[in-house]
Amino acid sequence: MKRFLIFPCILSLVIGLLVGVLLPINLSGGDTPAVLNSTPNNFTPPPGVSQPETSGSASSSVSTDTLDLEDNFPLLGSACAVCRAIQQQNWTTLAAYVHPSRGVTFTPYSTVDPDSDLNFTADQIKNLAQNQSVYTWGFEDGRGDPIQMTILQYFERYVYDRDYTQVPEIGVDRIMTGGNALENLTEVYDGCRFVDFSYPSADPVNDGLDWSSLKLVFQAEGDLWYLVGIVHGEWTI
C-alpha cells in the first residue's frame, strides 16, 4: 500500500515544480506581467544605479563587452527599471538611464515631432523635482490649447497618468494599441528600439476609447541601453 502511494506523490511534486517554473512567464494569466517584478540575470544597469545583492553575483558573471542588439532581455530590463523609477519618482535612477549626450525627448501624444518636442539632459531629469519652470510641451488634443506645465506636472499627466507597472500588455518594438494619431516612432528614432507598456482599455464600457500607453525608446551605447524618448499615447479626437 505504501509503495502504491509513492508514485502519485512523486508525480504531484514534479507537477508542482513545473507549475512554479512556468507561471512567472505566463503574461495572460494575471494582471501584472512577471517581467516587471524581476530583473533578467544578463541585465547590466548604467553607472550610478545600484543593484540588489541577490542579482549582483548573477550579473557579474555575464560579459558586458558586447551588447547583443537582438537580445530582448537587457532591453526589457532597462525599460522595466525606468518604469519603476518613474513610478517611485526616483529621479536619480531615472537620470542614470538617460542618454548621456542625446538626452531624453518627451512626446505627449503618439506622434513624435523632433522640431517641437522638448528634450532634457540627465542632469535636468535628476533635479526635476526642484525645477519650477513652466514649459510649453505641445497642444492639447481637441481643444488646441498650449500644454503649459512644470516638468513634474507633465509627468503626472503625460507620462505616468496610470500605473504602467500593472499593464496587461507589453510590446517590444511593437505598438500594442493605437488610434487615429500617426505612430511615427520607428521613423524618427531610427536605429533605436522601444518597449510599449499598454492599457488597451480601463473599462470595457468605454469600448477602448480610454486606452493609454507609455512607450520608452532606447538607444544602444557601448554595452548599455540608454533612454532617449518617452512617448505617451492615448485616445485622441
C-alpha positions as a Markdown table, in Angstrom:
| # | Residue | x | y | z |
|---|---|---|---|---|
| 1 | Met | 0.0 | 0.0 | 0.0 |
| 2 | Lys | 2.8 | 2.4 | 0.9 |
| 3 | Arg | 4.6 | 1.6 | -2.4 |
| 4 | Phe | 1.4 | 2.3 | -4.3 |
| 5 | Leu | 1.3 | 5.9 | -2.8 |
| 6 | Ile | 5.0 | 6.7 | -3.8 |
| 7 | Phe | 4.4 | 7.3 | -7.5 |
| 8 | Pro | 1.4 | 9.7 | -7.1 |
| 9 | Cys | 3.4 | 11.7 | -4.6 |
| 10 | Ile | 6.4 | 12.0 | -6.8 |
| 11 | Leu | 4.2 | 12.9 | -9.8 |
| 12 | Ser | 2.5 | 15.6 | -7.7 |
| 13 | Leu | 5.8 | 17.0 | -6.7 |
| 14 | Val | 7.1 | 17.2 | -10.3 |
| 15 | Ile | 3.9 | 18.9 | -11.5 |
| 16 | Gly | 4.1 | 21.4 | -8.7 |
| 17 | Leu | 7.7 | 22.3 | -9.6 |
| 18 | Leu | 6.8 | 22.7 | -13.3 |
| 19 | Val | 3.9 | 25.0 | -12.4 |
| 20 | Gly | 6.2 | 27.1 | -10.2 |
| 21 | Val | 8.7 | 27.5 | -13.0 |
| 22 | Leu | 6.2 | 28.2 | -15.8 |
| 23 | Leu | 3.7 | 30.5 | -14.1 |
| 24 | Pro | 6.0 | 33.6 | -13.7 |
| 25 | Ile | 6.4 | 33.9 | -17.5 |
| 26 | Asn | 2.7 | 33.5 | -18.3 |
| 27 | Leu | 1.5 | 37.0 | -19.2 |
| 28 | Ser | -2.0 | 36.0 | -20.0 |
| 29 | Gly | -3.0 | 34.7 | -16.6 |
| 30 | Gly | -2.6 | 37.7 | -14.4 |
| 31 | Asp | -2.8 | 41.5 | -14.2 |
| 32 | Thr | 0.9 | 42.1 | -13.6 |
| 33 | Pro | 3.4 | 40.8 | -16.2 |
| 34 | Ala | 6.2 | 39.0 | -14.5 |
| 35 | Val | 8.8 | 40.9 | -16.4 |
| 36 | Leu | 8.1 | 43.9 | -14.2 |
| 37 | Asn | 8.7 | 42.1 | -11.0 |
| 38 | Ser | 12.3 | 40.9 | -11.6 |
| 39 | Thr | 15.4 | 41.9 | -13.4 |
| 40 | Pro | 16.9 | 39.5 | -16.0 |
| 41 | Asn | 20.2 | 37.9 | -14.9 |
| 42 | Asn | 22.0 | 39.3 | -18.0 |
| 43 | Phe | 20.8 | 42.9 | -17.5 |
| 44 | Thr | 23.5 | 45.5 | -16.8 |
| 45 | Pro | 22.4 | 48.8 | -15.4 |
| 46 | Pro | 24.0 | 52.1 | -16.2 |
| 47 | Pro | 26.7 | 53.5 | -13.9 |
| 48 | Gly | 25.2 | 55.0 | -10.7 |
| 49 | Val | 22.3 | 52.5 | -10.5 |
| 50 | Ser | 22.6 | 50.2 | -7.5 |
| 51 | Gln | 21.7 | 46.6 | -7.9 |
| 52 | Pro | 20.1 | 44.3 | -5.3 |
| 53 | Glu | 22.6 | 42.0 | -3.6 |
| 54 | Thr | 20.7 | 38.9 | -4.9 |
| 55 | Ser | 21.3 | 39.9 | -8.5 |
| 56 | Gly | 24.9 | 41.1 | -8.2 |
| 57 | Ser | 26.5 | 37.7 | -8.4 |
| 58 | Ala | 24.4 | 36.7 | -11.4 |
| 59 | Ser | 25.1 | 39.9 | -13.4 |
| 60 | Ser | 28.8 | 39.9 | -12.6 |
| 61 | Ser | 29.3 | 36.6 | -14.3 |
| 62 | Val | 27.9 | 37.9 | -17.6 |
| 63 | Ser | 30.3 | 39.6 | -20.0 |
| 64 | Thr | 29.3 | 43.2 | -20.8 |
| 65 | Asp | 31.9 | 43.8 | -23.5 |
| 66 | Thr | 29.4 | 43.5 | -26.3 |
| 67 | Leu | 25.7 | 44.3 | -26.2 |
| 68 | Asp | 23.5 | 41.9 | -28.3 |
| 69 | Leu | 21.1 | 44.3 | -30.0 |
| 70 | Glu | 18.8 | 41.4 | -30.8 |
| 71 | Asp | 18.5 | 40.2 | -27.2 |
| 72 | Asn | 15.2 | 41.4 | -25.7 |
| 73 | Phe | 16.1 | 40.8 | -22.1 |
| 74 | Pro | 18.6 | 43.6 | -21.5 |
| 75 | Leu | 16.2 | 46.0 | -23.3 |
| 76 | Leu | 13.2 | 44.8 | -21.1 |
| 77 | Gly | 15.4 | 45.1 | -18.0 |
| 78 | Ser | 16.1 | 48.7 | -18.8 |
| 79 | Ala | 12.5 | 49.5 | -19.7 |
| 80 | Cys | 11.2 | 47.9 | -16.5 |
| 81 | Ala | 13.8 | 49.7 | -14.4 |
| 82 | Val | 12.8 | 53.0 | -16.0 |
| 83 | Cys | 9.1 | 52.3 | -15.4 |
| 84 | Arg | 9.7 | 51.6 | -11.8 |
| 85 | Ala | 11.9 | 54.7 | -11.3 |
| 86 | Ile | 9.1 | 56.8 | -12.7 |
| 87 | Gln | 6.5 | 55.1 | -10.5 |
| 88 | Gln | 8.7 | 55.7 | -7.4 |
| 89 | Gln | 9.7 | 59.2 | -8.5 |
| 90 | Asn | 13.3 | 58.1 | -8.2 |
| 91 | Trp | 14.7 | 60.8 | -10.4 |
| 92 | Thr | 18.4 | 59.9 | -9.7 |
| 93 | Thr | 17.9 | 56.4 | -11.0 |
| 94 | Leu | 15.8 | 57.7 | -14.0 |
| 95 | Ala | 18.6 | 60.2 | -14.8 |
| 96 | Ala | 21.2 | 57.4 | -14.9 |
| 97 | Tyr | 19.3 | 55.7 | -17.7 |
| 98 | Val | 19.0 | 59.0 | -19.8 |
| 99 | His | 21.4 | 59.0 | -22.8 |
| 100 | Pro | 24.5 | 61.0 | -21.7 |
| 101 | Ser | 24.8 | 63.1 | -24.8 |
| 102 | Arg | 21.4 | 62.8 | -26.6 |
| 103 | Gly | 19.2 | 63.3 | -23.5 |
| 104 | Val | 15.5 | 62.2 | -23.4 |
| 105 | Thr | 12.7 | 63.7 | -25.6 |
| 106 | Phe | 9.1 | 63.9 | -24.4 |
| 107 | Thr | 6.1 | 63.4 | -26.7 |
| 108 | Pro | 2.6 | 63.9 | -25.2 |
| 109 | Tyr | 0.5 | 62.3 | -28.0 |
| 110 | Ser | 1.8 | 59.3 | -30.0 |
| 111 | Thr | 3.1 | 61.4 | -33.0 |
| 112 | Val | 6.8 | 62.4 | -32.4 |
| 113 | Asp | 7.8 | 65.9 | -33.6 |
| 114 | Pro | 11.6 | 66.3 | -33.2 |
| 115 | Asp | 11.3 | 70.0 | -34.0 |
| 116 | Ser | 8.9 | 70.8 | -31.1 |
| 117 | Asp | 9.1 | 68.0 | -28.6 |
| 118 | Leu | 11.1 | 69.1 | -25.5 |
| 119 | Asn | 14.4 | 67.4 | -24.7 |
| 120 | Phe | 16.0 | 67.3 | -21.3 |
| 121 | Thr | 19.5 | 66.2 | -20.2 |
| 122 | Ala | 20.3 | 63.7 | -17.5 |
| 123 | Asp | 21.2 | 66.4 | -15.0 |
| 124 | Gln | 17.9 | 68.2 | -15.7 |
| 125 | Ile | 16.0 | 64.9 | -15.0 |
| 126 | Lys | 18.0 | 64.3 | -11.8 |
| 127 | Asn | 16.9 | 67.7 | -10.5 |
| 128 | Leu | 13.5 | 67.9 | -11.9 |
| 129 | Ala | 11.8 | 68.0 | -8.5 |
| 130 | Gln | 13.3 | 71.4 | -7.9 |
| 131 | Asn | 12.5 | 72.7 | -11.4 |
| 132 | Gln | 9.5 | 75.0 | -11.2 |
| 133 | Ser | 9.8 | 76.4 | -14.7 |
| 134 | Val | 6.7 | 76.2 | -16.9 |
| 135 | Tyr | 7.3 | 74.8 | -20.3 |
| 136 | Thr | 5.1 | 74.5 | -23.4 |
| 137 | Trp | 5.0 | 70.8 | -24.3 |
| 138 | Gly | 2.7 | 70.9 | -27.3 |
| 139 | Phe | -1.0 | 71.4 | -27.7 |
| 140 | Glu | -4.0 | 69.7 | -26.0 |
| 141 | Asp | -5.9 | 67.3 | -28.2 |
| 142 | Gly | -9.3 | 68.6 | -29.3 |
| 143 | Arg | -9.0 | 72.0 | -27.6 |
| 144 | Gly | -5.8 | 73.1 | -29.1 |
| 145 | Asp | -4.7 | 75.0 | -26.0 |
| 146 | Pro | -1.0 | 75.0 | -25.2 |
| 147 | Ile | 0.2 | 72.4 | -22.8 |
| 148 | Gln | 1.9 | 74.6 | -20.3 |
| 149 | Met | 3.2 | 72.7 | -17.2 |
| 150 | Thr | 6.1 | 72.2 | -15.0 |
| 151 | Ile | 8.0 | 69.0 | -15.7 |
| 152 | Leu | 6.5 | 67.4 | -12.6 |
| 153 | Gln | 3.0 | 68.3 | -13.7 |
| 154 | Tyr | 3.8 | 66.9 | -17.2 |
| 155 | Phe | 5.0 | 63.6 | -15.7 |
| 156 | Glu | 1.7 | 63.3 | -13.8 |
| 157 | Arg | -0.5 | 63.9 | -16.8 |
| 158 | Tyr | 1.5 | 62.8 | -19.9 |
| 159 | Val | 4.0 | 60.2 | -18.6 |
| 160 | Tyr | 2.7 | 58.3 | -15.6 |
| 161 | Asp | -1.1 | 59.0 | -15.8 |
| 162 | Arg | -1.7 | 55.3 | -14.9 |
| 163 | Asp | 0.3 | 52.7 | -13.1 |
| 164 | Tyr | 2.2 | 51.2 | -16.0 |
| 165 | Thr | 3.8 | 48.6 | -13.9 |
| 166 | Gln | 0.4 | 46.9 | -13.9 |
| 167 | Val | -0.3 | 46.8 | -17.7 |
| 168 | Pro | -1.9 | 43.8 | -19.2 |
| 169 | Glu | 0.1 | 44.1 | -22.5 |
| 170 | Ile | 3.8 | 44.8 | -23.2 |
| 171 | Gly | 5.2 | 45.1 | -26.8 |
| 172 | Val | 8.8 | 45.0 | -27.8 |
| 173 | Asp | 9.3 | 47.1 | -30.9 |
| 174 | Arg | 5.6 | 46.8 | -31.5 |
| 175 | Ile | 2.8 | 49.3 | -31.0 |
| 176 | Met | 0.2 | 47.5 | -28.9 |
| 177 | Thr | -2.6 | 50.0 | -29.0 |
| 178 | Gly | -3.2 | 52.9 | -31.3 |
| 179 | Gly | -5.8 | 55.4 | -32.5 |
| 180 | Asn | -6.0 | 57.9 | -35.3 |
| 181 | Ala | -2.8 | 59.7 | -34.4 |
| 182 | Leu | 0.2 | 59.0 | -36.6 |
| 183 | Glu | 2.6 | 56.4 | -35.0 |
| 184 | Asn | 5.9 | 57.6 | -36.4 |
| 185 | Leu | 8.2 | 56.5 | -33.5 |
| 186 | Thr | 10.2 | 54.0 | -35.6 |
| 187 | Glu | 10.9 | 56.5 | -38.3 |
| 188 | Val | 12.0 | 59.3 | -36.0 |
| 189 | Tyr | 14.0 | 57.1 | -33.7 |
| 190 | Asp | 15.9 | 55.3 | -36.5 |
| 191 | Gly | 18.2 | 52.6 | -35.1 |
| 192 | Cys | 16.6 | 52.6 | -31.7 |
| 193 | Arg | 14.3 | 50.1 | -30.0 |
| 194 | Phe | 11.3 | 50.6 | -27.8 |
| 195 | Val | 9.0 | 48.9 | -25.3 |
| 196 | Asp | 5.3 | 49.7 | -25.2 |
| 197 | Phe | 3.5 | 49.4 | -21.9 |
| 198 | Ser | -0.1 | 49.4 | -22.9 |
| 199 | Tyr | -3.6 | 49.6 | -21.4 |
| 200 | Pro | -6.0 | 48.7 | -24.3 |
| 201 | Ser | -8.9 | 49.9 | -22.1 |
| 202 | Ala | -9.5 | 50.8 | -18.5 |
| 203 | Asp | -13.2 | 50.0 | -18.6 |
| 204 | Pro | -15.0 | 47.7 | -21.2 |
| 205 | Val | -17.9 | 50.1 | -21.1 |
| 206 | Asn | -15.8 | 52.7 | -22.9 |
| 207 | Asp | -15.2 | 50.4 | -25.9 |
| 208 | Gly | -11.5 | 51.1 | -25.9 |
| 209 | Leu | -11.8 | 54.9 | -26.1 |
| 210 | Asp | -9.9 | 55.1 | -22.8 |
| 211 | Trp | -6.8 | 53.3 | -23.9 |
| 212 | Ser | -3.4 | 54.7 | -23.0 |
| 213 | Ser | 0.3 | 53.7 | -23.3 |
| 214 | Leu | 3.8 | 54.6 | -22.3 |
| 215 | Lys | 6.4 | 53.9 | -24.9 |
| 216 | Leu | 10.0 | 54.0 | -23.7 |
| 217 | Val | 12.6 | 54.4 | -26.5 |
| 218 | Phe | 16.2 | 53.3 | -26.1 |
| 219 | Gln | 19.5 | 53.7 | -28.0 |
| 220 | Ala | 22.4 | 51.3 | -27.6 |
| 221 | Glu | 25.6 | 52.9 | -26.3 |
| 222 | Gly | 28.5 | 50.7 | -25.6 |
| 223 | Asp | 27.2 | 47.7 | -23.6 |
| 224 | Leu | 24.0 | 49.5 | -22.3 |
| 225 | Trp | 20.6 | 50.6 | -23.4 |
| 226 | Tyr | 20.0 | 54.3 | -22.7 |
| 227 | Leu | 16.7 | 56.1 | -22.7 |
| 228 | Val | 16.2 | 58.7 | -25.5 |
| 229 | Gly | 12.4 | 59.0 | -25.8 |
| 230 | Ile | 9.3 | 58.9 | -23.7 |
| 231 | Val | 6.2 | 58.8 | -25.9 |
| 232 | His | 2.8 | 59.0 | -24.2 |
| 233 | Gly | -0.2 | 57.6 | -26.1 |
| 234 | Glu | -4.0 | 57.9 | -25.6 |
| 235 | Trp | -7.2 | 58.1 | -27.5 |
| 236 | Thr | -7.4 | 61.4 | -29.5 |
| 237 | Ile | -10.2 | 63.1 | -31.4 |
